Amino acid sequence: MTINEKANAAVEATIHQAIREQGEIGIQVAVYHQGKLVIDTWGGIADTVTGRPVDGDTLFNVFSVTKAVAATAVHIQAERGLLDYDAPIADYWPEWGCHGKEKATVRDALTHRTGTPQMPEGTTPELICDWDAMVAGIAALKPLLPVGDKPAYQSMSFGWVLGEIVRRTDPLRRPFGQFIQDEICKPFAIADLWVGIPDHVESRIARLVNANAADPKPAEESLFVKSLPNNVQLIPEVFERPDVRRACIAAVGGIFNARSEARFWAILAQGGTLDGVKLLSPERVDAACVPRIGNDPDPVYFNAIMPLSEGGYWMGSDSVPFVGMVQGPRTICCPGAGASIGWADPDTGLAVAFCHNRMIRPKTCEEHPFFGIANTIRSSLGLA
């Protein structure tokens, strides 16, 4: 056991402070440092109806944190020589090559430059549970923006595009959720990194509490709603449905616990190898930790700056509340709707996962419930 008891206790105290003073309900935090699990703690309530407490095995919806797993799957295929980042997507997925998307590359997909941030017309909760229907609809999309030009965030479609590229380049043609289990989870003994749950884990999932429920909905004609339609918003009414929980929704459908998620990030924080098992080369991880070229204001997110990397991950920014606690010039991360987040810093070997069930939209970095916890993690491990 490698838990740093002093650091673990300090983080646990900060978790309870966030519950007591910031209105948090249930929280899990896990941290790897230099390849070892050093913090694994939690607090609060997993289910406000039954009073079930959070424990180390509680599962949480992490929404767009899932994008990190999808991007990593693409890097696995590149590592194996099964795809080229600068090859057209249509080389691997011929149906994609229509309506001017013929030249869109795998790198364009990773960096949100396919020109197709939108979802297919008529998307419903039932449809997002049907992988084949979704990839057919996405392949048939007409670009709304110039392909390969300025980025436009693919809020939901990102996962189906990357996931189908992986599936088409997989010699076994496995479903994407199975690919994740076989190629990421099993080799690294990651127990609870689900993109489409099995029945037996459902009772461990925390109940979401949407603190944003009274917020006005964005305008139907906005690019934001085209990218994330109002009837499949990232809210409990959609993502607590049994069919949605079981579907492989590879951009936003992840249901993880912090312990498993932190172990995933630890692979990247250790340069692609953990406990003697190699997933990626150090050079490939390094290339994924470079800031995205041309991080222009994103039209999908109302011209906000989205600090992404060339590898399909986010990066920290003290002007973006969802990633304001992330430090390190090469640290990669992914925030999720509601304010879950995980990250990997290859310079310090720090890998962190924060899961919770109170969905919020912090307006400042300091409002984020993980801001103070992240500072405690760094100070308690001597990394401040």
N, C-alpha and C positions, 0 to 999 in steps of 0.2 A: 504494500500500500504506500502510495507516494503523497497522500494528502498533506499539505502544509497546514497544520492545525491552527496556527496563529492567523494565517491569511484567510483560511476557511471561516474562522470565527468572526473576523473583521467584516468579511463580505456578508455573512449571515446577519450580522447586526445592521448593516446598511440596507439589506433587503427588508428587514422588519421596519426600519425607519421609512423606507419608501411606501410600505403598506400603511404605516401609521400616519404619515404626514403628506403623502402625495396621492392617496386614494387608490393605490394599487391593491389588487385582490389576491392573486397568486403569482409567484415568481419562482423560476429556476435559473441558476447560474452554474456553469461549469467552465473550467479553465485548464488548458494544458500549457505547460512551459517546458521548453526543450524536450518535447516528446512525452512528458509525464503528466498525468492528471494530478493537479495540485489543489484545485478548488472544485468542490462538488456539493452545492448546498441549495436550499430552497426555503420557502415560507409561504404562509397564507392558505387560501381556499381555492381548490380546483373547481368546485361546483357550488355556486351560491344557492342553489335550490336544495341540494341534499346536505350541504355542509362538508362534503368530502374534502379532506385537506390535500394540499400538494405534497407529493413525496418525490423521491428521485426517479421513479418510473413513470410519473405523470407525463402524458403526451400533450403537446400544444400545437395548434395551427400556427405556422410560421410564415405563411403567405410568400412574399417574394424572396425570402431567404432561400427558397427552393431554386431560384435562378442560379445560385452558385453551384448546385449539384448538376444542373443541366449544362452549364458552361464547362464544368470539369469533365463531364462525359464526352464532350466534343474534344477536349484536350487529350483524353485517353485514346480516342481514335486517331488523332494526329500523331501521337506518340508511337502508335503501332504502324504508322505509314498507310493507314486506311483512308485518310483524307488530307487534303491540302487546304490550308486556310484561304489561300488566294484563288482557289478554283471556284467556278460558278456552282452555286447550289444545284442548278439543273444537271450538272454532271452526275450527281448522285441521286437526284430526285427529279426525273425528267418532267413530271407534271408541273413543277414549279416554273418552268421556263416559258412563260406566256405573258402577254400584256406589257412587255417592256422589262420584265424581271429577269430576262435571260442572263444578264451580266452580273446580277447580284451574287456576291461571293459569301463563302462561309464566314469570312472576317466581317463582312457587312452585317450578317445575322448576329454575330457576337457583339458588335458595337452599335446595334440598333440603327443601321443605315440601309435597310432593305426598301425603304419608302413605303412600307405597308404596316404602319402601327395599328391599323384597324382590325377588328374582328369581322367575320362574315356576317352579312345581313341575316337577321332572324335567329341569332344565337340565343339559346335558352339554357337553363340549368341542365335540362336533359341532354342537350346537344354537347355540352362541354364534357359530358361523361362518355362520349363516343369518339374514341381516338381517330378512327378511320374517317368519320364524317368531318371532324374538325380539320384534319390535315388536307382533305380534299377541298374543303371550303377555303382554307388559307392559301393553298396552291393556286386557286383560281382568282385570287384577289388582284385587282388593278391598283397599281401604286397611286397613292395620294400625293406623294412627294418625290422629288428626283431620287432615283436609285443610286446608292453609293455616295450621296452628298452629305448634307448635314444630318445629324442624328434626330430620330423621332422615336421616343421610348415605346417599345412593344410590351405593354403592360402584361398582357396575357398570351399573345401569339408567340412571344419569345420561346416559350417552352415547347410548343408544338413544332416550331421551325427547327430548333436545335435537336429536339428529340427525334424528329423524323429523319434528319440528317444522320444522326447516330444509328437509328434503326436500319436505314438504307445502306450504311457502310459496315454494319455488323454482319459478318459471314453467317451467323446463326439467325439473323432477322428476329431477334427477341423483342417482345414488347418492351418499351422503354423502362417501365417500372421494374421489370425483371432484370434488365441490363444493370440498373443501379444496384439491385440486390447482389447480383452475381459478381460485378466488377469493382464495386466500391465497398459495399457492406460486408460481404462474406470474407474477402481477403484481409480485412482490417478489424474483424470482430466488432462491427458496429451493429448494435442490436435494434435500434429504433430510429431509423431514418427512412420513413415511409412516404412514397409518392403513389398513393393508392393503398389503403390499409387492408390487412387481412381481418376477418371478422373478430378474431380472438383478442385484438388489442383495443377494440372500440371502447370498452368500459373504462379504460385508463385515460381517455381524452378529456382535457379540461373544458369546461363550458365557457364559451366566449361571453363577454359583457361589452357591448358596443357603446362606449362613451360618446361616440360621434353620431348617434342615431338621430339627433335633432338637427344636425347640420343640413342646410339646403343641398339638394342634388344639383350637380353641374348641368348645364344646358345640354339638351339632347344633340344639338348640332355641333357641339365642341369636339375637338379632336380627342380630348380626354375620354369622353363618353363613347366615341367610336372605338377607342383603344380598350376601354373597360366599360361595356354597356351597363346601363343602370339595372337591368334585370339579372345580371350575373356579378353584381358588385361584391367586393370582398367583405361580406357581412355574415353574421351568424345564420340568418334566414336561408342563405345559399350554402355556405360552407359547413354547416352542421347537418345538412341532408345526408342520409345514409348512402345514397348513390354517389354523391359528390365526394364524400370521404373515401369511397372505394375506387374512384376513378383516378387515372393517371393524368393529372393536370400539372404539367411539368414546369410551369412558371410560378404558380401560386398555390399549389395544392399540397405542399409538404406538411406532414404531421410528424414532428420530431420530439425528442426530449433533449435537454441541454447537454447531457452527458454524451449522447451519441453525436449530436451536432458538433460539439467541441472537438470530438475525436476526428470527425471529418475535416474540420478546419486545421487540426494539428498536422494532417498529412501535408497540407500546403505550407503551413508555417515551418515545417521541417524540410522544405525543398523538394517535396514529392515522395519522400520515403519515411515510413514510420514503423518502428519496431522491426527493422530489417526487411520490410516489404515495400517494394517500389511500385508506385503508381505512375509518377511522372518524373522526368529528368529535372535537375535543378535549373537548367537553362530554360526549360519550358515554363517552369513556375516564374522565373525571373521575367520572362517575356510577358507573362500575364499580369505582372505587377507594374507595368508602365502606364502612366496616365493616357487615356484615350486622346488621340490626335484630334484637335478641333472640338473641345468640349463647349460647343455653342449653346445658347439658350434653347431649351427643348420645347417645341410647340405643343407637344402633347400635355406637358405639365405646366401650361400657362407661362411659357418662356422662362421657367426656372432653370438654373444650372444643375445638371445631373453629373456629378463627378465620377465618371466611370473609367475603367481601365481598358486597355486593348484586349484583355483576356475575357471580357464579358462580366467582370465583377464591378462593384462600386469601390470607391476610395473615400477616405475621410475628408471632411471639410468643416471648418469651424463656422461656416456661414449656412450650412444645411443641417437643420435640427435633427433629422433622422440619423445622421452619421457624425454628429458633432463630437461624440465621445471617442471616435476612432483616431488614434495617433500613429505617426510613423509614415515617412514619405513613400514607402512601398507596401503599406498595409492594404490588403484587399478585404472587402466586406460585402455583405448584402443585407440591407434593411428590408423588413416586411411591413405590410399594411398593419396598422395597430401599434407598431413600434418594436416588434421583435427584431433582433439583429445578431449576426455572428461575424467574426473576422479572423484573419490570419496575418501575423506580422513576421515575415521571413527573416527580418533583421534581428529580432529579439527572441524568436521562437515562441511567441505568445499566440495562443489560439483561444478564442472566447465565444461562448454562446449564452444568449440571454433570451429566455422564453417567458411569456406572461399571457394572461387571459383578459386583461382590460385593454380594449382597443382605443387608442388615443391618437391625436395628431398634435404633437408638441409644436409650439410656435417659436420656441427658442431652444438652443442646445441645452440650457440648464433645466428646462421644463421636462426634458426626457427622463423617464424614471431610471434609466440606466446610466445617466451621466455621472451621478455621484458614486454609483456602484463601480463603474469603470475606473474612476479615480482611486477608489479603495483597492481595487484589484492591483493596479500598478504600484501604488505606494506600499501595499503589504508584501508585494514580491520584490521590492527594491528596484522597480522599473519606472518610477515617477520621473 
